[in-house]
Each structure stands twice: as structure tokens, then as C-alpha cells.
Amino acid sequence: MADVSPSFRKLQERLKSEKEALESWQALGRKYDLSAAIPWRIVHQNYMPVRADIRRKLGLAEFLRVPVRRGKDGRFVSVDKER
């Protein structure tokens, strides 16, 4: 498995266990109002959903987009941060 966060690994384990109880990826997808491919990809391919609606359905935090630029020292800094 690729290097993934502990919360993502917990999601993978939860989906595996729910799939065993429901006996099919289709049933698991219906439970979350998703296609069967999404939970399958999360478990088998370490797929990290980006769409906010999918992340919300799975209980994942939303991604935040932060504008950045290179500072005078070459490091990335937030556009809002004054230097």
C-alpha cells in the first residue's frame, strides 16, 4: 500500500469491512450514494477522492485550496502572508 494518512487507512478498513457485510461493491456504493467503482478504487488503488460531494459522503475532510507563490528565499509562501 502507498503511504497514506491514518484517517484514509481507517476509511479503507471501514469500507473493506462494510463490503464484507454487504457482500458486493454495488451494495456498498448504494449505501453511500456512489458508484461501486469509487469505494473499490479507494480500497484497491488508494484513490483519494477530490470532489467535495464524494468526500462529504464518505466522511472525509474537504480539501482547501490555498494560493501560494515563491518568496524571496525561494520557498513557497501563502499569498496572504506578508514578508
Contacts in CASP RR format, 6 or more apart in sequence:
PFRMAT RR
TARGET T0000
AUTHOR 0000-0000-0000
METHOD contacts of the structure
MODEL  1
MADVSPSFRKLQERLKSEKEALESWQALGRKYDLSAAIPWRIVHQNYMPV
RADIRRKLGLAEFLRVPVRRGKDGRFVSVDKER
1 9 0 8 1.000
1 46 0 8 1.000
2 46 0 8 1.000
4 12 0 8 1.000
4 46 0 8 1.000
4 48 0 8 1.000
7 60 0 8 1.000
7 61 0 8 1.000
8 46 0 8 1.000
8 48 0 8 1.000
8 60 0 8 1.000
11 42 0 8 1.000
11 58 0 8 1.000
11 59 0 8 1.000
11 60 0 8 1.000
12 42 0 8 1.000
12 43 0 8 1.000
12 46 0 8 1.000
15 28 0 8 1.000
15 39 0 8 1.000
15 42 0 8 1.000
15 43 0 8 1.000
16 43 0 8 1.000
18 28 0 8 1.000
18 31 0 8 1.000
19 25 0 8 1.000
19 28 0 8 1.000
19 39 0 8 1.000
19 43 0 8 1.000
22 28 0 8 1.000
22 31 0 8 1.000
24 36 0 8 1.000
25 36 0 8 1.000
25 37 0 8 1.000
25 39 0 8 1.000
25 40 0 8 1.000
26 36 0 8 1.000
28 36 0 8 1.000
28 39 0 8 1.000
29 35 0 8 1.000
29 36 0 8 1.000
29 38 0 8 1.000
29 39 0 8 1.000
32 38 0 8 1.000
32 39 0 8 1.000
32 57 0 8 1.000
32 58 0 8 1.000
33 57 0 8 1.000
34 54 0 8 1.000
34 57 0 8 1.000
34 58 0 8 1.000
38 47 0 8 1.000
38 49 0 8 1.000
38 54 0 8 1.000
41 47 0 8 1.000
42 48 0 8 1.000
42 49 0 8 1.000
42 58 0 8 1.000
49 55 0 8 1.000
49 58 0 8 1.000
49 60 0 8 1.000
50 63 0 8 1.000
52 62 0 8 1.000
52 63 0 8 1.000
55 61 0 8 1.000
55 62 0 8 1.000
55 63 0 8 1.000
56 62 0 8 1.000
66 78 0 8 1.000
66 79 0 8 1.000
67 78 0 8 1.000
67 79 0 8 1.000
67 80 0 8 1.000
68 76 0 8 1.000
68 77 0 8 1.000
68 78 0 8 1.000
68 79 0 8 1.000
69 76 0 8 1.000
69 77 0 8 1.000
69 79 0 8 1.000
70 76 0 8 1.000
70 77 0 8 1.000
71 77 0 8 1.000
71 83 0 8 1.000
72 83 0 8 1.000
77 83 0 8 1.000
END
